Amino acid sequence: MNLATVPLLVIATHAAVEQPPDPAIDFRTDVLPILQTFCHQCHYGLRTKGRLGLDSREAMLKGGRSGPAIIPGDPDGSLLIQRVTTRDPQDMMPPKDGPLWKVEIDILREWIRQGAPWPEDPDDQR
């Protein structure tokens, strides 16, 4: 091992440890606008294609015909992320307005990673 690289390795490792945590995603300002714009026309209230409602945390956890939409803490295991990132036109969501922008997917992914927090007052989501 070249001793000249040792200090650089220490600096690089130290810098990685001191990275600030990802900022908390706010449901009302970050997630809800995405759901309202791209998902609620088919998955809200009485309109629940595939028996999937995306109008409450409980509905997302219960899921529809294909299973739970979200698994809090596991974005890659969450069907919501799988459907907005797939390239398969049969499974891609939203079907008409998709695909979502990377920043929108990143918001949904981080929200799920952070446990998919939902407002305490369900009437306060609109």
MOPAC internal coordinates of N, CA, C and O (Angstrom, degrees):
PM7 1SCF
backbone

  N    0.0000 0     0.00 0     0.00 0    0    0    0
  C    1.4617 1     0.00 0     0.00 0    1    0    0
  C    1.5253 1   109.03 1     0.00 0    2    1    0
  O    1.2310 1   120.41 1   -43.54 1    3    2    1
  N    1.2770 1   116.83 1   136.46 1    3    2    1
  C    1.4514 1   122.87 1  -179.80 1    5    3    2
  C    1.5317 1   108.54 1   -79.33 1    6    5    3
  O    1.2310 1   119.93 1   -59.53 1    7    6    5
  N    1.3073 1   117.74 1   120.47 1    7    6    5
  C    1.4646 1   121.24 1  -177.73 1    9    7    6
  C    1.5185 1   112.86 1   -65.06 1   10    9    7
  O    1.2310 1   120.02 1   159.02 1   11   10    9
  N    1.3007 1   117.56 1   -20.98 1   11   10    9
  C    1.4644 1   120.06 1   179.05 1   13   11   10
  C    1.5203 1   111.41 1   -67.32 1   14   13   11
  O    1.2310 1   119.23 1   157.31 1   15   14   13
  N    1.3177 1   119.07 1   -22.69 1   15   14   13
  C    1.4717 1   121.27 1  -178.51 1   17   15   14
  C    1.5171 1   112.64 1   -88.34 1   18   17   15
  O    1.2310 1   118.95 1   164.81 1   19   18   17
  N    1.2983 1   119.60 1   -15.19 1   19   18   17
  C    1.4584 1   122.30 1  -176.86 1   21   19   18
  C    1.5211 1   112.08 1   -58.05 1   22   21   19
  O    1.2310 1   118.35 1   129.08 1   23   22   21
  N    1.3352 1   120.75 1   -50.92 1   23   22   21
  C    1.4699 1   119.00 1   179.83 1   25   23   22
  C    1.5331 1   112.43 1   -59.34 1   26   25   23
  O    1.2310 1   119.96 1   143.87 1   27   26   25
  N    1.3126 1   117.69 1   -36.13 1   27   26   25
  C    1.4626 1   120.00 1   179.34 1   29   27   26
  C    1.5140 1   111.35 1   -65.92 1   30   29   27
  O    1.2310 1   120.42 1   140.65 1   31   30   29
  N    1.3260 1   116.80 1   -39.35 1   31   30   29
  C    1.4580 1   120.00 1   177.66 1   33   31   30
  C    1.5225 1   110.89 1   -63.58 1   34   33   31
  O    1.2310 1   120.38 1   138.39 1   35   34   33
  N    1.2937 1   116.88 1   -41.61 1   35   34   33
  C    1.4625 1   121.29 1   179.19 1   37   35   34
  C    1.5215 1   110.03 1   -64.14 1   38   37   35
  O    1.2310 1   120.11 1   135.87 1   39   38   37
  N    1.3047 1   117.40 1   -44.13 1   39   38   37
  C    1.4699 1   121.44 1   179.45 1   41   39   38
  C    1.5210 1   110.34 1   -63.72 1   42   41   39
  O    1.2310 1   120.00 1   133.64 1   43   42   41
  N    1.3136 1   117.60 1   -46.36 1   43   42   41
  C    1.4677 1   121.02 1  -179.26 1   45   43   42
  C    1.5171 1   110.71 1   -62.56 1   46   45   43
  O    1.2310 1   119.80 1   136.24 1   47   46   45
  N    1.3262 1   117.98 1   -43.76 1   47   46   45
  C    1.4539 1   121.76 1   178.95 1   49   47   46
  C    1.5151 1   110.54 1   -64.88 1   50   49   47
  O    1.2310 1   120.14 1   136.34 1   51   50   49
  N    1.3206 1   117.34 1   -43.66 1   51   50   49
  C    1.4546 1   122.02 1   179.98 1   53   51   50
  C    1.5290 1   110.93 1   -62.86 1   54   53   51
  O    1.2310 1   119.76 1   138.58 1   55   54   53
  N    1.3168 1   118.06 1   -41.42 1   55   54   53
  C    1.4613 1   121.70 1   179.36 1   57   55   54
  C    1.5187 1   110.99 1   -64.05 1   58   57   55
  O    1.2310 1   120.05 1   141.75 1   59   58   57
  N    1.3242 1   117.51 1   -38.25 1   59   58   57
  C    1.4653 1   120.70 1  -179.30 1   61   59   58
  C    1.5206 1   111.04 1   -66.52 1   62   61   59
  O    1.2310 1   119.95 1   145.62 1   63   62   61
  N    1.3173 1   117.70 1   -34.38 1   63   62   61
  C    1.4585 1   121.99 1  -179.17 1   65   63   62
  C    1.5179 1   110.76 1   -70.24 1   66   65   63
  O    1.2310 1   119.81 1   146.90 1   67   66   65
  N    1.3190 1   117.97 1   -33.10 1   67   66   65
  C    1.4527 1   121.29 1  -174.60 1   69   67   66
  C    1.5255 1   114.20 1   -91.55 1   70   69   67
  O    1.2310 1   119.50 1  -167.28 1   71   70   69
  N    1.3422 1   118.55 1    12.72 1   71   70   69
  C    1.4558 1   120.82 1   177.71 1   73   71   70
  C    1.5247 1   109.40 1   -65.02 1   74   73   71
  O    1.2310 1   119.69 1   -43.67 1   75   74   73
  N    1.3188 1   118.21 1   136.33 1   75   74   73
  C    1.4567 1   119.20 1   177.99 1   77   75   74
  C    1.5335 1   110.30 1   -67.40 1   78   77   75
  O    1.2310 1   119.94 1   -28.71 1   79   78   77
  N    1.3273 1   117.71 1   151.29 1   79   78   77
  C    1.4635 1   120.10 1   178.80 1   81   79   78
  C    1.5234 1   110.33 1   -65.93 1   82   81   79
  O    1.2310 1   121.12 1   -23.14 1   83   82   81
  N    1.3200 1   115.46 1   156.86 1   83   82   81
  C    1.4584 1   119.47 1   176.35 1   85   83   82
  C    1.5267 1   108.77 1   -61.20 1   86   85   83
  O    1.2310 1   120.59 1   -39.81 1   87   86   85
  N    1.3308 1   116.49 1   140.19 1   87   86   85
  C    1.4638 1   118.24 1   179.42 1   89   87   86
  C    1.5287 1   110.46 1   -65.52 1   90   89   87
  O    1.2310 1   121.44 1   -32.58 1   91   90   89
  N    1.3198 1   114.85 1   147.42 1   91   90   89
  C    1.4615 1   119.93 1   178.94 1   93   91   90
  C    1.5199 1   109.58 1   -64.80 1   94   93   91
  O    1.2310 1   121.57 1   -42.73 1   95   94   93
  N    1.2970 1   114.60 1   137.27 1   95   94   93
  C    1.4610 1   121.24 1   176.40 1   97   95   94
  C    1.5201 1   107.31 1   -85.34 1   98   97   95
  O    1.2310 1   120.41 1   -48.74 1   99   98   97
  N    1.3076 1   116.82 1   131.26 1   99   98   97
  C    1.4586 1   121.80 1   178.27 1  101   99   98
  C    1.5287 1   108.69 1   -94.81 1  102  101   99
  O    1.2310 1   120.37 1   -57.32 1  103  102  101
  N    1.3093 1   116.90 1   122.68 1  103  102  101
  C    1.4541 1   120.93 1  -177.05 1  105  103  102
  C    1.5272 1   111.92 1   -56.27 1  106  105  103
  O    1.2310 1   120.49 1   129.60 1  107  106  105
  N    1.3316 1   116.67 1   -50.40 1  107  106  105
  C    1.4721 1   120.47 1  -173.55 1  109  107  106
  C    1.5320 1   113.11 1   -64.96 1  110  109  107
  O    1.2310 1   120.28 1   139.75 1  111  110  109
  N    1.3210 1   117.07 1   -40.25 1  111  110  109
  C    1.4656 1   119.07 1  -174.62 1  113  111  110
  C    1.5199 1   113.75 1   -95.45 1  114  113  111
  O    1.2310 1   119.80 1   156.61 1  115  114  113
  N    1.3320 1   117.99 1   -23.39 1  115  114  113
  C    1.4615 1   120.58 1  -176.14 1  117  115  114
  C    1.5275 1   113.41 1  -106.60 1  118  117  115
  O    1.2310 1   120.12 1   131.20 1  119  118  117
  N    1.3290 1   117.37 1   -48.80 1  119  118  117
  C    1.4689 1   121.84 1  -172.29 1  121  119  118
  C    1.5284 1   112.22 1   -88.21 1  122  121  119
  O    1.2310 1   120.40 1   131.04 1  123  122  121
  N    1.3123 1   116.85 1   -48.96 1  123  122  121
  C    1.4613 1   120.47 1  -175.64 1  125  123  122
  C    1.5288 1   113.66 1   -55.27 1  126  125  123
  O    1.2310 1   118.77 1   137.33 1  127  126  125
  N    1.3332 1   119.94 1   -42.67 1  127  126  125
  C    1.4655 1   118.42 1   177.88 1  129  127  126
  C    1.5369 1   113.18 1   -59.86 1  130  129  127
  O    1.2310 1   120.03 1   145.71 1  131  130  129
  N    1.3223 1   117.55 1   -34.29 1  131  130  129
  C    1.4643 1   120.37 1   177.83 1  133  131  130
  C    1.5252 1   109.39 1   -67.99 1  134  133  131
  O    1.2310 1   120.53 1   133.17 1  135  134  133
  N    1.3323 1   116.59 1   -46.83 1  135  134  133
  C    1.4624 1   120.27 1   179.47 1  137  135  134
  C    1.5240 1   111.23 1   -61.30 1  138  137  135
  O    1.2310 1   120.50 1   135.76 1  139  138  137
  N    1.3280 1   116.66 1   -44.24 1  139  138  137
  C    1.4654 1   120.30 1  -179.25 1  141  139  138
  C    1.5244 1   111.68 1   -63.82 1  142  141  139
  O    1.2310 1   120.22 1   138.85 1  143  142  141
  N    1.3117 1   117.19 1   -41.15 1  143  142  141
  C    1.4622 1   121.55 1  -175.87 1  145  143  142
  C    1.5217 1   112.62 1   -74.01 1  146  145  143
  O    1.2310 1   120.23 1   138.91 1  147  146  145
  N    1.3275 1   117.16 1   -41.09 1  147  146  145
  C    1.4545 1   119.96 1  -169.72 1  149  147  146
  C    1.5224 1   115.75 1  -112.56 1  150  149  147
  O    1.2310 1   119.61 1   161.99 1  151  150  149
  N    1.3316 1   118.36 1   -18.01 1  151  150  149
  C    1.4619 1   119.71 1  -170.52 1  153  151  150
  C    1.5261 1   114.78 1  -118.47 1  154  153  151
  O    1.2310 1   120.58 1   143.43 1  155  154  153
  N    1.3200 1   116.50 1   -36.57 1  155  154  153
  C    1.4577 1   119.42 1  -171.23 1  157  155  154
  C    1.5233 1   114.39 1   -66.26 1  158  157  155
  O    1.2310 1   119.48 1   157.05 1  159  158  157
  N    1.3279 1   118.59 1   -22.95 1  159  158  157
  C    1.4602 1   118.29 1   179.68 1  161  159  158
  C    1.5284 1   111.07 1   -63.42 1  162  161  159
  O    1.2310 1   119.69 1   156.31 1  163  162  161
  N    1.3280 1   118.20 1   -23.69 1  163  162  161
  C    1.4718 1   121.47 1   179.86 1  165  163  162
  C    1.5268 1   113.67 1  -116.74 1  166  165  163
  O    1.2310 1   119.92 1   163.44 1  167  166  165
  N    1.3149 1   117.77 1   -16.56 1  167  166  165
  C    1.4672 1   120.51 1  -171.97 1  169  167  166
  C    1.5247 1   111.85 1  -133.53 1  170  169  167
  O    1.2310 1   120.39 1  -131.86 1  171  170  169
  N    1.3302 1   116.86 1    48.14 1  171  170  169
  C    1.4624 1   120.18 1  -179.50 1  173  171  170
  C    1.5202 1   109.43 1  -141.59 1  174  173  171
  O    1.2310 1   120.86 1   -41.07 1  175  174  173
  N    1.3279 1   115.97 1   138.93 1  175  174  173
  C    1.4614 1   121.00 1   176.64 1  177  175  174
  C    1.5159 1   111.60 1    59.71 1  178  177  175
  O    1.2310 1   120.70 1    54.38 1  179  178  177
  N    1.3222 1   116.26 1  -125.62 1  179  178  177
  C    1.4656 1   120.97 1  -179.29 1  181  179  178
  C    1.5253 1   112.09 1   -79.72 1  182  181  179
  O    1.2310 1   120.18 1   164.76 1  183  182  181
  N    1.3298 1   117.26 1   -15.24 1  183  182  181
  C    1.4704 1   121.40 1   178.28 1  185  183  182
  C    1.5251 1   108.74 1   -90.31 1  186  185  183
  O    1.2310 1   120.59 1   -84.83 1  187  186  185
  N    1.3068 1   116.48 1    95.17 1  187  186  185
  C    1.4578 1   119.43 1  -178.62 1  189  187  186
  C    1.5235 1   109.62 1  -130.53 1  190  189  187
  O    1.2310 1   120.53 1  -100.80 1  191  190  189
  N    1.3051 1   116.60 1    79.20 1  191  190  189
  C    1.4613 1   120.53 1   176.92 1  193  191  190
  C    1.5231 1   109.28 1   -59.04 1  194  193  191
  O    1.2310 1   121.56 1   -41.55 1  195  194  193
  N    1.3057 1   114.63 1   138.45 1  195  194  193
  C    1.4622 1   119.44 1  -178.09 1  197  195  194
  C    1.5159 1   112.70 1    66.35 1  198  197  195
  O    1.2310 1   120.91 1  -162.20 1  199  198  197
  N    1.3367 1   115.87 1    17.80 1  199  198  197
  C    1.4731 1   122.59 1  -176.98 1  201  199  198
  C    1.5243 1   112.88 1    58.63 1  202  201  199
  O    1.2310 1   120.92 1  -153.25 1  203  202  201
  N    1.3306 1   115.85 1    26.75 1  203  202  201
  C    1.4659 1   121.33 1  -179.33 1  205  203  202
  C    1.5143 1   110.51 1  -108.53 1  206  205  203
  O    1.2310 1   120.87 1   -63.79 1  207  206  205
  N    1.3216 1   115.95 1   116.21 1  207  206  205
  C    1.4533 1   121.74 1   172.61 1  209  207  206
  C    1.5136 1   109.71 1   -98.90 1  210  209  207
  O    1.2310 1   120.91 1   -43.37 1  211  210  209
  N    1.3119 1   115.87 1   136.63 1  211  210  209
  C    1.4656 1   120.75 1   176.90 1  213  211  210
  C    1.5248 1   110.17 1  -117.10 1  214  213  211
  O    1.2310 1   121.17 1  -148.81 1  215  214  213
  N    1.3276 1   115.36 1    31.19 1  215  214  213
  C    1.4540 1   120.32 1  -177.13 1  217  215  214
  C    1.5194 1   113.56 1  -104.28 1  218  217  215
  O    1.2310 1   119.79 1  -178.26 1  219  218  217
  N    1.3364 1   118.00 1     1.74 1  219  218  217
  C    1.4623 1   121.02 1   174.26 1  221  219  218
  C    1.5256 1   108.60 1  -155.11 1  222  221  219
  O    1.2310 1   121.29 1   -22.40 1  223  222  221
  N    1.3066 1   115.14 1   157.60 1  223  222  221
  C    1.4643 1   119.80 1   178.07 1  225  223  222
  C    1.5251 1   109.44 1   -62.34 1  226  225  223
  O    1.2310 1   120.77 1   139.08 1  227  226  225
  N    1.3309 1   116.13 1   -40.92 1  227  226  225
  C    1.4618 1   120.67 1  -179.33 1  229  227  226
  C    1.5247 1   111.05 1   -61.39 1  230  229  227
  O    1.2310 1   120.45 1   138.02 1  231  230  229
  N    1.3319 1   116.74 1   -41.98 1  231  230  229
  C    1.4691 1   120.32 1   178.86 1  233  231  230
  C    1.5297 1   111.16 1   -64.82 1  234  233  231
  O    1.2310 1   120.51 1   141.76 1  235  234  233
  N    1.3247 1   116.63 1   -38.24 1  235  234  233
  C    1.4612 1   120.13 1   178.90 1  237  235  234
  C    1.5224 1   111.14 1   -68.84 1  238  237  235
  O    1.2310 1   120.39 1   142.76 1  239  238  237
  N    1.3303 1   116.87 1   -37.24 1  239  238  237
  C    1.4621 1   120.65 1   177.97 1  241  239  238
  C    1.5309 1   110.99 1   -69.68 1  242  241  239
  O    1.2310 1   120.75 1   141.45 1  243  242  241
  N    1.3303 1   116.18 1   -38.55 1  243  242  241
  C    1.4634 1   120.43 1   178.17 1  245  243  242
  C    1.5234 1   109.88 1   -68.67 1  246  245  243
  O    1.2310 1   120.80 1   136.10 1  247  246  245
  N    1.3102 1   116.07 1   -43.90 1  247  246  245
  C    1.4503 1   121.15 1   179.16 1  249  247  246
  C    1.5161 1   112.95 1    78.58 1  250  249  247
  O    1.2310 1   121.81 1    12.43 1  251  250  249
  N    1.3136 1   114.14 1  -167.57 1  251  250  249
  C    1.4517 1   121.01 1  -178.93 1  253  251  250
  C    1.5148 1   110.67 1  -125.05 1  254  253  251
  O    1.2310 1   121.19 1    32.67 1  255  254  253
  N    1.3228 1   115.33 1  -147.33 1  255  254  253
  C    1.4689 1   120.45 1  -178.46 1  257  255  254
  C    1.5239 1   113.35 1   -58.52 1  258  257  255
  O    1.2310 1   119.92 1   149.11 1  259  258  257
  N    1.3078 1   117.75 1   -30.89 1  259  258  257
  C    1.4662 1   120.95 1  -176.92 1  261  259  258
  C    1.5230 1   113.46 1   -91.29 1  262  261  259
  O    1.2310 1   120.10 1   175.73 1  263  262  261
  N    1.3214 1   117.41 1    -4.27 1  263  262  261
  C    1.4587 1   120.75 1   179.84 1  265  263  262
  C    1.5127 1   111.85 1   114.93 1  266  265  263
  O    1.2310 1   120.36 1     4.92 1  267  266  265
  N    1.3423 1   116.92 1  -175.08 1  267  266  265
  C    1.4627 1   121.38 1  -178.68 1  269  267  266
  C    1.5268 1   111.51 1   -60.46 1  270  269  267
  O    1.2310 1   120.74 1   -39.61 1  271  270  269
  N    1.3153 1   116.20 1   140.39 1  271  270  269
  C    1.4669 1   120.90 1   178.54 1  273  271  270
  C    1.5180 1   110.81 1   -76.05 1  274  273  271
  O    1.2310 1   120.46 1   145.27 1  275  274  273
  N    1.3296 1   116.73 1   -34.73 1  275  274  273
  C    1.4685 1   120.56 1  -178.94 1  277  275  274
  C    1.5130 1   110.45 1  -131.88 1  278  277  275
  O    1.2310 1   121.75 1   -31.75 1  279  278  277
  N    1.3104 1   114.26 1   148.25 1  279  278  277
  C    1.4632 1   122.78 1   168.98 1  281  279  278
  C    1.5244 1   104.53 1  -123.61 1  282  281  279
  O    1.2310 1   119.90 1   -80.32 1  283  282  281
  N    1.3431 1   117.80 1    99.68 1  283  282  281
  C    1.4608 1   120.09 1  -176.55 1  285  283  282
  C    1.5242 1   111.80 1   -51.02 1  286  285  283
  O    1.2310 1   121.67 1   -49.10 1  287  286  285
  N    1.3351 1   114.41 1   130.90 1  287  286  285
  C    1.4509 1   121.24 1  -178.96 1  289  287  286
  C    1.5191 1   114.08 1    88.85 1  290  289  287
  O    1.2310 1   119.94 1   170.31 1  291  290  289
  N    1.3334 1   117.72 1    -9.69 1  291  290  289
  C    1.4686 1   121.69 1  -176.36 1  293  291  290
  C    1.5327 1   110.96 1  -131.01 1  294  293  291
  O    1.2310 1   120.26 1  -103.12 1  295  294  293
  N    1.3354 1   117.11 1    76.88 1  295  294  293
  C    1.4640 1   118.54 1  -177.89 1  297  295  294
  C    1.5276 1   113.23 1   -61.25 1  298  297  295
  O    1.2310 1   119.67 1   140.29 1  299  298  297
  N    1.3247 1   118.23 1   -39.71 1  299  298  297
  C    1.4609 1   119.73 1  -177.78 1  301  299  298
  C    1.5250 1   112.44 1   -69.14 1  302  301  299
  O    1.2310 1   120.12 1   153.84 1  303  302  301
  N    1.3313 1   117.39 1   -26.16 1  303  302  301
  C    1.4555 1   121.64 1   176.40 1  305  303  302
  C    1.5173 1   113.15 1   -86.28 1  306  305  303
  O    1.2310 1   120.52 1   174.26 1  307  306  305
  N    1.3334 1   116.61 1    -5.74 1  307  306  305
  C    1.4687 1   121.78 1  -177.61 1  309  307  306
  C    1.5206 1   111.10 1   -86.26 1  310  309  307
  O    1.2310 1   121.14 1   -51.46 1  311  310  309
  N    1.3095 1   115.42 1   128.54 1  311  310  309
  C    1.4598 1   121.49 1  -179.15 1  313  311  310
  C    1.5285 1   111.81 1   -59.32 1  314  313  311
  O    1.2310 1   120.04 1   145.40 1  315  314  313
  N    1.3210 1   117.53 1   -34.60 1  315  314  313
  C    1.4640 1   120.81 1   178.66 1  317  315  314
  C    1.5292 1   110.25 1   -56.28 1  318  317  315
  O    1.2310 1   120.08 1   132.24 1  319  318  317
  N    1.3260 1   117.44 1   -47.76 1  319  318  317
  C    1.4660 1   121.18 1  -179.97 1  321  319  318
  C    1.5278 1   110.35 1   -68.70 1  322  321  319
  O    1.2310 1   120.34 1   139.54 1  323  322  321
  N    1.3131 1   116.96 1   -40.46 1  323  322  321
  C    1.4621 1   119.68 1   178.54 1  325  323  322
  C    1.5258 1   111.04 1   -59.68 1  326  325  323
  O    1.2310 1   120.30 1   139.86 1  327  326  325
  N    1.3278 1   117.04 1   -40.14 1  327  326  325
  C    1.4654 1   120.50 1  -177.20 1  329  327  326
  C    1.5268 1   113.12 1   -75.38 1  330  329  327
  O    1.2310 1   119.74 1   148.52 1  331  330  329
  N    1.3189 1   118.09 1   -31.48 1  331  330  329
  C    1.4724 1   118.70 1   179.38 1  333  331  330
  C    1.5211 1   112.50 1   -86.09 1  334  333  331
  O    1.2310 1   120.04 1   172.40 1  335  334  333
  N    1.3424 1   117.54 1    -7.60 1  335  334  333
  C    1.4561 1   119.74 1   178.81 1  337  335  334
  C    1.5260 1   113.83 1  -111.31 1  338  337  335
  O    1.2310 1   119.67 1   170.46 1  339  338  337
  N    1.3335 1   118.24 1    -9.54 1  339  338  337
  C    1.4589 1   119.82 1  -178.09 1  341  339  338
  C    1.5288 1   111.12 1   -68.73 1  342  341  339
  O    1.2310 1   121.24 1   -27.03 1  343  342  341
  N    1.3005 1   115.23 1   152.97 1  343  342  341
  C    1.4675 1   121.54 1   175.20 1  345  343  342
  C    1.5306 1   110.43 1   -99.72 1  346  345  343
  O    1.2310 1   120.46 1   174.75 1  347  346  345
  N    1.3288 1   116.73 1    -5.25 1  347  346  345
  C    1.4625 1   121.62 1   179.65 1  349  347  346
  C    1.5232 1   108.54 1   -74.56 1  350  349  347
  O    1.2310 1   119.71 1   -65.37 1  351  350  349
  N    1.3363 1   118.16 1   114.63 1  351  350  349
  C    1.4650 1   120.12 1  -177.29 1  353  351  350
  C    1.5248 1   113.75 1   -61.72 1  354  353  351
  O    1.2310 1   119.71 1   157.40 1  355  354  353
  N    1.3217 1   118.16 1   -22.60 1  355  354  353
  C    1.4653 1   121.02 1   177.96 1  357  355  354
  C    1.5305 1   112.36 1   -72.02 1  358  357  355
  O    1.2310 1   120.53 1   150.13 1  359  358  357
  N    1.3309 1   116.58 1   -29.87 1  359  358  357
  C    1.4675 1   121.08 1  -176.15 1  361  359  358
  C    1.5192 1   114.11 1  -107.51 1  362  361  359
  O    1.2310 1   119.74 1   167.58 1  363  362  361
  N    1.3330 1   118.10 1   -12.42 1  363  362  361
  C    1.4589 1   121.62 1  -174.71 1  365  363  362
  C    1.5303 1   111.71 1   -63.53 1  366  365  363
  O    1.2310 1   121.35 1   -44.90 1  367  366  365
  N    1.3117 1   115.03 1   135.10 1  367  366  365
  C    1.4537 1   122.12 1   174.37 1  369  367  366
  C    1.5204 1   107.89 1  -123.62 1  370  369  367
  O    1.2310 1   120.84 1   -35.40 1  371  370  369
  N    1.2985 1   116.00 1   144.60 1  371  370  369
  C    1.4605 1   127.99 1    -9.66 1  373  371  370
  C    1.5293 1   110.50 1   -72.74 1  374  373  371
  O    1.2310 1   120.66 1   -34.49 1  375  374  373
  N    1.3182 1   116.35 1   145.51 1  375  374  373
  C    1.4639 1   119.37 1  -173.36 1  377  375  374
  C    1.5273 1   114.35 1   -67.03 1  378  377  375
  O    1.2310 1   119.88 1   147.07 1  379  378  377
  N    1.3135 1   117.83 1   -32.93 1  379  378  377
  C    1.4659 1   120.30 1  -176.48 1  381  379  378
  C    1.5238 1   113.02 1   -96.31 1  382  381  379
  O    1.2310 1   120.33 1   140.65 1  383  382  381
  N    1.3089 1   116.97 1   -39.35 1  383  382  381
  C    1.4672 1   121.44 1  -173.83 1  385  383  382
  C    1.5144 1   113.02 1  -102.96 1  386  385  383
  O    1.2310 1   119.68 1  -176.70 1  387  386  385
  N    1.3235 1   118.21 1     3.30 1  387  386  385
  C    1.4547 1   121.80 1  -175.49 1  389  387  386
  C    1.5026 1   112.03 1   -82.94 1  390  389  387
  O    1.2310 1   120.04 1    -7.82 1  391  390  389
  N    1.2831 1   117.52 1   172.18 1  391  390  389
  C    1.4646 1   125.15 1    -3.38 1  393  391  390
  C    1.5216 1   111.62 1   -80.21 1  394  393  391
  O    1.2310 1   121.65 1   -17.98 1  395  394  393
  N    1.3261 1   114.44 1   162.02 1  395  394  393
  C    1.4636 1   119.58 1   176.51 1  397  395  394
  C    1.5205 1   109.54 1   -69.04 1  398  397  395
  O    1.2310 1   121.17 1   -21.93 1  399  398  397
  N    1.3210 1   115.37 1   158.07 1  399  398  397
  C    1.4571 1   121.21 1   173.67 1  401  399  398
  C    1.5267 1   108.12 1   -68.81 1  402  401  399
  O    1.2310 1   120.39 1   -26.38 1  403  402  401
  N    1.3179 1   116.85 1   153.62 1  403  402  401
  C    1.4653 1   122.30 1   179.12 1  405  403  402
  C    1.5215 1   111.09 1   -56.18 1  406  405  403
  O    1.2310 1   119.90 1   138.46 1  407  406  405
  N    1.3187 1   117.79 1   -41.54 1  407  406  405
  C    1.4649 1   120.60 1  -178.91 1  409  407  406
  C    1.5319 1   110.89 1   -62.77 1  410  409  407
  O    1.2310 1   119.81 1   143.45 1  411  410  409
  N    1.3275 1   117.98 1   -36.55 1  411  410  409
  C    1.4640 1   121.42 1   177.96 1  413  411  410
  C    1.5258 1   110.64 1   -67.75 1  414  413  411
  O    1.2310 1   120.90 1   137.45 1  415  414  413
  N    1.3293 1   115.89 1   -42.55 1  415  414  413
  C    1.4689 1   120.24 1   177.29 1  417  415  414
  C    1.5210 1   110.00 1   -63.85 1  418  417  415
  O    1.2310 1   120.30 1   138.60 1  419  418  417
  N    1.3164 1   117.03 1   -41.40 1  419  418  417
  C    1.4704 1   120.76 1   179.32 1  421  419  418
  C    1.5239 1   111.30 1   -62.29 1  422  421  419
  O    1.2310 1   120.31 1   141.80 1  423  422  421
  N    1.3176 1   117.01 1   -38.20 1  423  422  421
  C    1.4717 1   120.82 1   177.57 1  425  423  422
  C    1.5267 1   109.74 1   -63.78 1  426  425  423
  O    1.2310 1   120.15 1   131.18 1  427  426  425
  N    1.3275 1   117.31 1   -48.82 1  427  426  425
  C    1.4663 1   120.47 1   179.69 1  429  427  426
  C    1.5296 1   110.96 1   -62.12 1  430  429  427
  O    1.2310 1   120.85 1   137.23 1  431  430  429
  N    1.3196 1   115.98 1   -42.77 1  431  430  429
  C    1.4696 1   120.96 1   179.88 1  433  431  430
  C    1.5356 1   110.52 1   -61.36 1  434  433  431
  O    1.2310 1   120.09 1   133.69 1  435  434  433
  N    1.3224 1   117.44 1   -46.31 1  435  434  433
  C    1.4636 1   120.94 1  -178.68 1  437  435  434
  C    1.5282 1   111.14 1   -68.64 1  438  437  435
  O    1.2310 1   120.20 1   142.52 1  439  438  437
  N    1.3150 1   117.22 1   -37.48 1  439  438  437
  C    1.4707 1   121.33 1   177.47 1  441  439  438
  C    1.5285 1   110.12 1   -59.84 1  442  441  439
  O    1.2310 1   120.46 1   134.29 1  443  442  441
  N    1.3205 1   116.72 1   -45.71 1  443  442  441
  C    1.4654 1   120.59 1   178.73 1  445  443  442
  C    1.5270 1   109.67 1   -66.79 1  446  445  443
  O    1.2310 1   120.06 1   137.35 1  447  446  445
  N    1.3385 1   117.48 1   -42.65 1  447  446  445
  C    1.4650 1   120.79 1   178.68 1  449  447  446
  C    1.5252 1   111.13 1   -57.79 1  450  449  447
  O    1.2310 1   120.56 1   144.06 1  451  450  449
  N    1.3320 1   116.54 1   -35.94 1  451  450  449
  C    1.4655 1   121.88 1  -179.88 1  453  451  450
  C    1.5283 1   112.30 1   -81.72 1  454  453  451
  O    1.2310 1   119.92 1  -171.50 1  455  454  453
  N    1.3260 1   117.77 1     8.50 1  455  454  453
  C    1.4578 1   121.28 1   176.13 1  457  455  454
  C    1.5110 1   114.74 1    99.68 1  458  457  455
  O    1.2310 1   119.59 1  -174.13 1  459  458  457
  N    1.3154 1   118.38 1     5.87 1  459  458  457
  C    1.4684 1   123.89 1   179.26 1  461  459  458
  C    1.5302 1   111.96 1    53.39 1  462  461  459
  O    1.2310 1   120.12 1  -125.88 1  463  462  461
  N    1.3379 1   117.38 1    54.12 1  463  462  461
  C    1.4651 1   119.09 1   179.12 1  465  463  462
  C    1.5194 1   111.17 1   -63.67 1  466  465  463
  O    1.2310 1   121.23 1   -36.46 1  467  466  465
  N    1.3104 1   115.25 1   143.54 1  467  466  465
  C    1.4664 1   123.36 1  -177.33 1  469  467  466
  C    1.5146 1   107.30 1  -126.74 1  470  469  467
  O    1.2310 1   119.43 1   -29.37 1  471  470  469
  N    1.3304 1   118.69 1   150.63 1  471  470  469
  C    1.4789 1   119.83 1   179.95 1  473  471  470
  C    1.5281 1   111.55 1   -58.52 1  474  473  471
  O    1.2310 1   121.26 1   -34.56 1  475  474  473
  N    1.3276 1   115.20 1   145.44 1  475  474  473
  C    1.4682 1   121.07 1   178.22 1  477  475  474
  C    1.5229 1   110.77 1   -60.46 1  478  477  475
  O    1.2310 1   120.44 1   137.54 1  479  478  477
  N    1.3122 1   116.77 1   -42.46 1  479  478  477
  C    1.4613 1   122.51 1  -177.82 1  481  479  478
  C    1.5275 1   109.04 1   -96.06 1  482  481  479
  O    1.2310 1   119.54 1   -73.62 1  483  482  481
  N    1.3328 1   118.47 1   106.38 1  483  482  481
  C    1.4644 1   119.91 1  -176.96 1  485  483  482
  C    1.5254 1   112.72 1   -60.44 1  486  485  483
  O    1.2310 1   119.81 1   153.95 1  487  486  485
  N    1.3135 1   117.97 1   -26.05 1  487  486  485
  C    1.4730 1   119.75 1   179.68 1  489  487  486
  C    1.5232 1   111.07 1   -76.09 1  490  489  487
  O    1.2310 1   120.40 1   168.99 1  491  490  489
  N    1.3209 1   116.84 1   -11.01 1  491  490  489
  C    1.4611 1   121.36 1  -176.75 1  493  491  490
  C    1.5323 1   111.98 1   -91.59 1  494  493  491
  O    1.2310 1   119.65 1  -169.39 1  495  494  493
  N    1.3259 1   118.28 1    10.61 1  495  494  493
  C    1.4599 1   119.79 1  -177.72 1  497  495  494
  C    1.5205 1   112.98 1   -87.39 1  498  497  495
  O    1.2310 1   119.22 1   169.71 1  499  498  497
  N    1.2810 1   119.09 1   -10.29 1  499  498  497
  C    1.4788 1   120.53 1  -178.98 1  501  499  498
  C    1.5012 1   110.47 1  -107.30 1  502  501  499
  O    1.2310 1   120.10 1   180.00 1  503  502  501

